């Protein structure tokens, strides 16, 4: 029987070693910037952001931040689909993925970061925003409200970075708009304006 020499062992370790946390952070930040650029219509194409998150999904299928953003991408993909049943397929697939992302959250994700926001909070904000953005007949408003309530209960929002406060206040305003609550809409808009954020 042949024995492994040290070079064979090194090769096997390179091939079968898990991808490092540093690789995940770098790749996620690149994909996240591309996603934001697409959302803000700042030059990044949908396909570019999709390709980056598809690669992340293949490498990190059980990471909540990867899954919540890829799920959001899937719901956005429905916009470009022609057939109604294809649109529904992408929206439902994306929502299922987001539900799974939330189920993957663990206590340590409250202290871990891929971007400037803790993984748990970023996952919750992204999930709530997507729940509120999909068509009302999918009945995800309550899920968005529940997630928003959880964010408010577990987080001192006033102590967060202004841009993060802005994301959370937008969720509050979206809920108020869907409930036709003019008083709440005005209240959330006032909070948003006070931040003086130029989106």
HELIX and SHEET records of a PDB file:
HELIX    1   1 UNK A    6  UNK A   16  1                                  11    
HELIX    2   2 UNK A   21  UNK A   39  1                                  19    
HELIX    3   3 UNK A   46  UNK A   59  1                                  14    
HELIX    4   4 UNK A   64  UNK A   77  1                                  14    
HELIX    5   5 UNK A   78  UNK A   80  5                                   3    
HELIX    6   6 UNK A   84  UNK A  103  1                                  20    
HELIX    7   7 UNK A  107  UNK A  110  5                                   4    
HELIX    8   8 UNK A  119  UNK A  133  1                                  15    
HELIX    9   9 UNK A  136  UNK A  138  5                                   3    
HELIX   10  10 UNK A  141  UNK A  154  1                                  14    
HELIX   11  11 UNK A  157  UNK A  159  5                                   3    
HELIX   12  12 UNK A  162  UNK A  178  1                                  17    
HELIX   13  13 UNK A  182  UNK A  195  1                                  14    
END                                                                             
